[in-house]
Amino acid sequence: MSTSDPLTIAPSESSSDGTIPVIEQIEALLSPASPASNPSSTRSQKIQVVQTLLETVDLGPRKPQILELLAARCYEQYVAVNEWAALESAIDYYGELIRDTAEDDLATSSRLGEAYARCMQNRFMRGRKEKDLGQAISFAAESVERTRAAGVDSTVLADRLGTLWLCLFTKVHQLDDSTTEDFDRMIQSAEEADTVARAHPSDISKVVEAKSNLGLAYQIKWDQRRDLESLATSVALGREVLDQLPKDADTDARIAALSNLSFRLQRVYLCYVVDEELPTGMESLDGETLLDDALEHLSESALLHGERTLSVPENILTFVMYIRNFPVSYRGAMLGRCANVLRIGVKIIKDYCSVASQEDQRDCLSTFYGISRYATSAALQSGETPYQALQLLEEGRTVALTLQEEIADADTITLHDESLADEYSEALHTFRASFTNQVSFHERKSGMERLAKLQDRIRQIPGILGGPERLSERLLLEMAQDRDIVVVSLTDLRSDAILITKAGLRVVPLPSLDEWQLSEDSWEIQTGLATEEDQEEVFHDLHANLSKLLRDLWRNLVNPVLRDLGHLQTLSKSDSWPRIVWIPTGILCLYPIHAAGLGLHKEANAMNRVISSYASSLSSLLRLHENEGRGASLDGPTKVAIMAMPETVDRQPLDLSLQEAAAITRAFPDSELLVNRTTEDVLEVIARQPQIVHFTCHGEVDYDQPLLSKLLTRDWQTSPLTVAQLQVLNIERSRLAFLSACFTANAGVENMQDENNHLAGALHRAGFPSIVGSLWYVGEEAALEVTRRFYEELAKEEQEWPEHVAKALHFAILDFRETTRTAGNKMRGDPVSWAPFSYFGG
């Protein structure tokens, strides 16, 4: 059965009302099945059919049985594809069953309690709410006690002890405030489960599972107490699990056994490297072969295809992140040997995101934040070319957006096959809508499969490229003819700048650029930058910390790149300025690379040497390159639409917004001023596609749902102007969007910086070739001064677009930053005021 085949249930002719046969068919749909015969897409269909039927069918006395089956299938669906809605449904069903179960029904309540505990443990792992984990432990412990009291089969007790162990293991492993008592309970539950399971050796799967849990418990014991005997025991148990796995064991169990053993061998190798000793019983092993064995087991696990879609990238990232524990001299080589498995991990994540809901996508990309950068660094370490590394980085960044983009120009498809173009446009629209609409997993999967087939047909059209091959090395060099492109791959193990110039591609290693250290420095800075009230209380520390970070970025990133490119001279306005497009990654997306330097009292500053702009990815830069020349006609005066919000409901007034509008009108008299307009009004103006759209209003980041970050219009509380709305606009003629609003270029959603889901990025994706935005809170006086200077500069050479936009902002900032020199900052200037203004474009 394909994912697009609908499931139907019809009443039997042998029944007067059809009710009983329907219930029997529901039970048949929900009966346990092997993953091979019940893949996630099929299970999703079955769940949806049953949930629809439950709205109309009276289940009578069979309701508890059916609800428990439905809850189990929902939980399986979550475990397989991380589908949040399925987990929440399982929790609701189990919760209802528990409430309706009599206290003295020990067998039923213990069974339901264990299932509920597993659900809550998974909910904690997804949402990180300690209350959920507390409930999981409570229900798991009660399930064990009720199982003992009920006197049920001891293999069942082993299962429930295993669930209690899992919940306690999660607390000990994940929470800093876990206690010695929690640790001891974890070990005790694992040991008891192992003892109970070994008492029934005929059920080998239970024995192996208990032994696997015990091995993990001892691994944690070594992690926390550096007990070599525990590490040796953990390794021995891991080997036993792998040896004893039945040949017909499910693939997920084999993946877990292989990866768990690889983690432990990696730890033994750490002992060999750091302490120059091995655990008892392992002294005769060749230390270097330990790493070989660990990587061999990890690689074998990565090639297997279990039902738990994300287990393989989870294992890969766990292994790679542990490399941080090794001495610096070992990290690069170890990372390089992970290149192949990391490539597998990146592909799995991208494939998963193509069928996940928007919420599940966001969780996945947050969980596996940085894996594409690790993969890029590993590729370079292992000797792959800069171009190969760039392709890998591109595949793993801005994933959610890239999945929804067209692979070719619709007009080109129409010229070749009009019906194919129409079918593709409809399929693309449906696929895009499926990410935000409340549709089921199998519907999204069906839409993705349909779109993929159409894309395959389109790729057969001569001259049309899609996917990785679209970003050819020839095109990269073509984009770099009049600018240098610098892609920064940032990790805590290895960082590099990949340079794309008209002469070719090359790599500048950045050994002192450490994501871990940047993250440590960043937290206090970002907190201070987000402060709108009582700024004077945080300013001193904020200024000092931000200035230090910008000095570090100069030394560790910008200066090495500029030296390699030959940009060594301080320039004046009359000079010919070189241009660089920076494509930052990770936490660098939060900071103004263009502002890096030693302070205005020194010549060593990025803004003295180059004009900088930013792009979220090479693909976004390529779209701009392909669309050059399609902008608005330059005939006649430049039209500017100014959206000003001097008054905003529940927010501070912007007293200088009308002065800002007046400054623009002086430079460009053919301007239209719209004051305190609604979102609908603003969208109507944008749809007319004036050459410049200028916003002077409040901007806000939604840290829970970045696609809901917004510009505040008159009716923002009921109809906000969001990233989600702006990024789907189809802009073909407008040249520039200027966002004189706070946080419009802020990618500060934790672990989501690589996605660039901010307002400036949304307008970039919508088709604006040039965007000015701000990385953090901007004072009104600063916004007014930069805006005035920018438009005055722009008006001087308005025919030279888009290059002059970047130049105009650059000179506006250069002029404004000079006004921030004071005796209080020892003439170094105030980057808090002048640095947040950023230009996105080619």
Long-range contacts (C-beta under 8 A, 24 or more apart in sequence): 1-42, 2-446, 3-41, 3-42, 3-45, 3-442, 3-445, 3-446, 3-449, 4-446, 4-449, 4-450, 6-45, 7-45, 7-46, 7-49, 8-49, 9-49, 9-53, 19-57, 19-58, 22-53, 22-57, 23-57, 23-59, 23-60, 23-62, 23-66, 26-50, 26-53, 26-57, 26-66, 27-62, 27-65, 27-66, 27-69, 30-66, 30-69, 30-70, 30-72, 30-73, 31-69, 32-72, 35-80, 35-250, 35-307, 39-307, 40-77, 40-80, 40-81, 40-307, 40-309, 40-441, 40-442, 40-445, 41-441, 41-442, 41-445, 41-446, 42-442, 43-73, 43-76, 43-77, 43-80, 44-77, 44-83, 44-440, 44-441, 44-442, 44-445, 45-440, 45-442, 46-73, 47-73, 47-74, 47-77, 47-86, 47-89, 47-440, 48-440, 48-442, 51-89, 64-97, 64-100, 64-101, 67-93, 67-96, 67-97, 68-93, 68-94, 68-97, 68-112, 68-115, 71-97, 71-115, 72-115, 75-115, 75-118, 75-119, 75-122, 77-441, 78-122, 79-122, 79-307, 79-308, 80-307, 80-308, 80-309, 81-309, 81-352, 81-355, 81-356, 81-360, 81-441, 82-126, 82-309, 82-310, 82-352, 82-356, 82-360, 82-363, 82-364, 83-356, 83-357, 83-360, 83-441, 84-126, 84-357, 84-359, 84-360, 84-363, 85-357, 86-441, 87-119, 87-122, 87-123, 87-126, 90-119, 91-116, 91-119, 91-120, 91-123, 94-119, 106-146, 106-147, 106-149, 106-150, 107-150, 107-152, 109-143, 109-146, 110-142, 110-143, 110-144, 110-146, 110-147, 110-150, 110-152, 110-160, 111-143, 113-139, 113-140, 113-142, 113-143, 113-146, 114-139, 114-140, 114-143, 114-159, 114-160, 114-163, 117-143, 117-163, 117-164, 117-167, 118-163, 118-166, 121-163, 121-166, 121-167, 121-170, 124-170, 124-174, 125-170, 125-174, 126-363, 130-175, 133-167, 133-170, 133-171, 133-174, 133-175, 136-167, 136-170, 137-164, 137-167, 137-168, 137-171, 140-164, 140-166, 140-167, 144-189, 154-196, 154-199, 154-200, 155-196, 155-197, 155-200, 155-203, 155-206, 157-196, 158-193, 158-196, 158-197, 158-200, 158-206, 158-210, 159-206, 161-189, 161-190, 161-192, 161-193, 161-196, 161-210, 162-189, 162-190, 162-193, 162-209, 162-210, 162-213, 164-189, 165-189, 165-190, 165-193, 165-213, 165-217, 166-213, 169-213, 169-216, 169-217, 169-220, 172-220, 172-224, 173-220, 183-220, 183-221, 183-224, 186-217, 186-220, 187-217, 187-221, 190-214, 190-216, 190-217, 191-217, 204-244, 204-246, 205-246, 205-249, 205-253, 207-244, 208-241, 208-244, 208-245, 208-246, 208-249, 208-253, 208-257, 209-253, 211-237, 211-240, 211-241, 211-244, 212-237, 212-238, 212-241, 212-256, 212-257, 212-260, 215-241, 215-260, 215-264, 216-260, 219-260, 219-263, 219-264, 219-267, 222-267, 223-267, 228-271, 228-277, 228-279, 228-280, 229-279, 229-280, 231-264, 231-267, 231-268, 231-271, 231-279, 232-279, 232-280, 232-281, 232-282, 234-264, 235-261, 235-264, 235-265, 235-268, 235-279, 235-282, 236-281, 238-264, 250-306, 250-307, 251-304, 251-305, 251-306, 251-307, 252-306, 252-307, 252-308, 252-311, 254-301, 254-304, 254-306, 255-301, 255-304, 255-306, 255-308, 255-311, 255-312, 255-315, 256-311, 258-297, 258-298, 258-300, 258-301, 258-304, 259-297, 259-298, 259-301, 259-311, 259-315, 259-318, 259-319, 261-294, 261-297, 262-293, 262-294, 262-295, 262-296, 262-297, 262-298, 262-301, 262-315, 262-319, 263-294, 263-318, 263-319, 263-322, 265-290, 265-291, 265-293, 265-294, 265-297, 266-290, 266-291, 266-294, 266-319, 266-322, 267-322, 269-294, 270-325, 270-326, 273-326, 273-327, 273-330, 274-326, 274-327, 291-334, 291-337, 294-319, 295-337, 295-338, 295-341, 298-338, 298-341, 299-340, 299-341, 302-340, 302-341, 302-344, 302-345, 303-344, 309-348, 309-352, 310-348, 310-349, 310-352, 310-364, 310-367, 310-368, 312-344, 312-345, 312-348, 313-344, 313-345, 313-346, 313-348, 313-349, 313-368, 313-371, 314-367, 314-368, 316-341, 316-342, 316-344, 316-345, 316-371, 317-345, 317-368, 317-370, 317-371, 317-374, 320-371, 320-374, 320-378, 320-493, 323-493, 324-492, 324-493, 324-516, 331-493, 331-494, 332-381, 332-493, 332-494, 333-381, 335-374, 335-377, 335-378, 335-381, 335-493, 335-494, 336-378, 336-381, 336-382, 336-383, 337-378, 337-382, 338-374, 338-378, 339-375, 339-378, 339-379, 339-381, 339-382, 339-384, 342-371, 342-374, 342-375, 342-378, 342-379, 343-375, 343-379, 343-392, 345-371, 345-375, 346-371, 346-372, 346-375, 346-392, 346-395, 346-396, 347-395, 349-396, 349-399, 350-395, 350-396, 350-399, 350-403, 353-399, 353-400, 353-403, 354-403, 354-448, 355-441, 355-444, 355-445, 355-448, 356-444, 357-435, 357-441, 357-444, 358-400, 358-435, 358-436, 358-707, 361-399, 361-400, 361-435, 362-400, 362-705, 362-706, 362-752, 365-399, 365-400, 365-751, 365-752, 365-754, 365-755, 366-750, 366-751, 366-752, 367-751, 369-586, 369-751, 369-752, 369-753, 369-754, 370-491, 370-515, 370-586, 370-754, 371-396, 372-396, 372-397, 372-754, 373-489, 373-490, 373-491, 373-585, 373-586, 373-754, 374-491, 374-493, 376-489, 376-496, 377-489, 377-491, 377-493, 377-494, 377-495, 377-496, 380-489, 380-494, 380-496, 380-507, 381-494, 385-505, 386-498, 386-499, 386-505, 386-506, 386-507, 387-473, 387-476, 387-505, 389-489, 389-498, 389-507, 390-471, 390-476, 390-487, 390-498, 390-500, 390-505, 390-618, 391-468, 391-471, 393-487, 393-489, 393-585, 394-468, 394-471, 394-617, 394-618, 394-619, 395-468, 396-754, 397-585, 397-616, 397-617, 397-754, 397-755, 398-616, 398-617, 398-619, 398-620, 398-754, 398-755, 398-756, 399-755, 400-435, 400-755, 400-757, 401-727, 401-755, 401-756, 401-765, 402-617, 402-619, 404-428, 404-431, 404-432, 404-435, 405-619, 407-455, 407-458, 407-459, 407-464, 407-465, 407-466, 407-467, 407-470, 408-458, 408-461, 408-464, 408-465, 408-466, 412-461, 412-463, 412-464, 413-458, 413-461, 413-464, 416-461, 417-461, 420-454, 420-457, 420-458, 423-454, 424-451, 424-454, 424-455, 424-458, 427-451, 427-454, 432-728, 436-724, 470-619, 470-622, 471-618, 471-619, 471-622, 473-505, 475-622, 475-625, 476-500, 476-505, 476-618, 477-502, 477-504, 477-505, 478-625, 479-621, 479-622, 479-625, 479-842, 482-579, 482-803, 483-578, 483-579, 483-580, 483-581, 483-842, 484-565, 484-578, 484-579, 484-580, 484-581, 485-580, 485-581, 485-583, 485-615, 485-618, 485-621, 486-561, 486-580, 486-581, 486-582, 486-583, 487-583, 487-585, 487-618, 488-513, 488-557, 488-582, 488-583, 488-584, 488-585, 488-588, 488-593, 489-585, 490-515, 490-518, 490-584, 490-585, 490-586, 490-587, 490-588, 491-515, 491-586, 492-516, 497-557, 497-560, 497-561, 497-564, 499-561, 499-564, 499-565, 501-565, 506-564, 508-560, 508-561, 508-564, 510-556, 510-557, 510-560, 512-555, 512-556, 513-556, 513-557, 515-586, 515-587, 518-549, 518-552, 518-586, 518-587, 518-588, 519-587, 521-545, 521-548, 521-549, 521-552, 522-549, 522-587, 522-590, 522-591, 525-549, 526-590, 526-748, 526-776, 529-775, 529-776, 529-777, 529-832, 530-743, 530-748, 530-776, 530-777, 531-777, 532-652, 532-742, 532-777, 539-832, 542-832, 543-825, 543-830, 543-831, 543-832, 546-831, 546-832, 546-835, 547-599, 547-828, 547-831, 549-591, 550-591, 550-592, 550-595, 550-596, 550-597, 550-831, 550-835, 551-596, 551-597, 551-598, 551-599, 553-591, 553-593, 553-596, 554-596, 554-597, 554-598, 554-604, 554-605, 554-606, 557-588, 557-593, 557-596, 558-593, 558-596, 558-597, 558-606, 559-604, 562-606, 562-609, 562-610, 567-609, 567-610, 568-609, 569-609, 570-603, 570-608, 570-609, 571-608, 571-609, 573-811, 573-814, 577-610, 577-611, 577-807, 577-810, 578-609, 578-610, 578-611, 579-610, 579-611, 579-612, 579-613, 579-803, 579-806, 580-610, 580-611, 580-612, 580-613, 581-612, 581-613, 581-614, 581-615, 581-621, 581-842, 582-612, 582-613, 582-614, 582-615, 583-614, 583-615, 583-616, 583-617, 583-618, 583-621, 584-614, 585-753, 585-754, 586-753, 586-754, 587-753, 588-753, 589-747, 589-753, 589-754, 589-756, 590-746, 590-747, 590-748, 590-753, 590-775, 591-775, 592-775, 592-831, 592-835, 592-836, 592-838, 594-810, 594-835, 594-838, 595-831, 595-834, 595-835, 599-826, 599-828, 599-829, 600-817, 600-818, 600-820, 600-821, 600-827, 600-828, 600-829, 601-826, 601-827, 601-828, 607-810, 607-813, 607-814, 607-817, 611-806, 611-807, 611-810, 612-806, 612-810, 612-839, 613-806, 613-839, 613-840, 613-841, 613-842, 614-745, 614-838, 614-839, 614-840, 615-764, 615-840, 615-841, 615-842, 616-756, 616-761, 616-764, 616-840, 617-756, 620-764, 620-765, 621-842, 624-769, 624-841, 624-842, 625-842, 627-732, 627-767, 627-769, 628-769, 628-842, 630-732, 630-733, 631-732, 631-733, 631-734, 631-735, 631-769, 631-801, 631-802, 632-689, 632-691, 632-733, 632-734, 632-735, 634-799, 634-801, 637-668, 637-669, 637-670, 638-668, 638-670, 638-691, 638-692, 638-798, 639-668, 639-670, 639-671, 639-672, 639-690, 639-691, 639-692, 640-664, 640-665, 640-668, 640-670, 640-671, 640-672, 640-690, 640-691, 640-692, 640-693, 640-694, 641-671, 641-672, 641-674, 641-685, 641-686, 641-688, 641-690, 641-692, 641-693, 641-694, 642-671, 642-672, 642-673, 642-674, 642-694, 642-696, 643-674, 643-677, 643-682, 643-685, 643-693, 643-694, 643-695, 643-696, 643-697, 643-713, 644-673, 644-674, 644-675, 644-676, 644-696, 644-697, 645-675, 645-676, 645-696, 645-697, 645-698, 645-712, 645-713, 645-714, 646-675, 646-676, 647-676, 648-697, 648-698, 648-712, 648-714, 648-716, 649-714, 649-716, 649-717, 650-717, 651-698, 651-712, 654-696, 654-697, 654-698, 654-780, 655-780, 656-780, 656-781, 656-783, 656-784, 657-696, 657-697, 657-740, 657-780, 659-784, 660-696, 660-740, 660-783, 660-784, 660-787, 660-788, 661-694, 661-696, 663-784, 663-787, 663-788, 663-791, 664-694, 664-787, 664-791, 666-791, 667-791, 667-792, 667-794, 667-795, 668-692, 668-791, 668-795, 676-714, 677-713, 677-714, 678-713, 678-714, 678-715, 678-719, 679-713, 679-714, 679-715, 679-716, 679-719, 679-720, 679-721, 679-725, 680-719, 681-713, 682-711, 682-713, 682-721, 683-721, 683-725, 683-729, 686-729, 686-731, 686-734, 687-729, 689-731, 689-732, 689-733, 689-734, 690-734, 691-733, 691-734, 691-735, 691-736, 692-734, 692-735, 692-736, 692-737, 692-738, 693-734, 693-736, 693-737, 693-738, 693-768, 694-737, 694-738, 694-740, 694-787, 695-737, 695-738, 695-739, 695-740, 695-741, 696-740, 696-741, 696-783, 696-787, 697-740, 697-741, 698-741, 698-742, 699-739, 699-741, 699-742, 699-743, 699-744, 699-759, 699-774, 700-742, 700-743, 701-743, 701-746, 701-748, 701-749, 701-758, 703-748, 703-749, 703-750, 706-749, 706-752, 706-755, 706-757, 706-758, 707-757, 709-743, 709-757, 709-758, 709-759, 710-759, 711-739, 711-741, 711-744, 711-759, 723-757, 723-758, 723-759, 723-761, 723-762, 724-762, 726-759, 726-762, 726-763, 726-766, 727-761, 727-762, 727-763, 727-765, 727-766, 728-766, 729-763, 729-766, 729-767, 730-766, 730-767, 731-763, 731-766, 731-767, 731-768, 732-767, 734-767, 734-768, 735-768, 735-769, 735-770, 735-801, 735-802, 735-805, 736-768, 736-769, 736-770, 736-771, 736-772, 736-801, 736-802, 736-805, 737-763, 737-768, 737-770, 737-771, 737-772, 738-771, 738-772, 738-787, 738-790, 739-763, 739-771, 739-772, 739-773, 739-774, 740-772, 740-774, 740-778, 740-783, 740-787, 741-774, 741-778, 742-774, 742-776, 742-777, 742-778, 743-774, 743-775, 743-776, 743-777, 744-773, 744-774, 745-773, 745-774, 745-775, 745-836, 745-838, 745-840, 746-774, 746-775, 746-776, 760-838, 760-840, 761-840, 764-840, 764-841, 769-802, 769-841, 769-842, 770-801, 770-802, 770-805, 770-806, 770-839, 770-840, 770-841, 771-839, 771-840, 771-841, 772-805, 772-809, 772-837, 772-838, 772-839, 772-840, 773-837, 773-838, 773-840, 774-836, 774-837, 774-838, 775-835, 775-836, 775-838, 776-836, 777-836, 778-836, 778-837, 779-833, 782-816, 782-833, 782-834, 785-816, 785-819, 786-812, 786-813, 786-816, 786-834, 786-837, 789-815, 789-816, 802-841, 802-842, 805-839, 805-841, 806-839, 806-841, 809-837, 809-839, 810-839, 812-837, 813-837
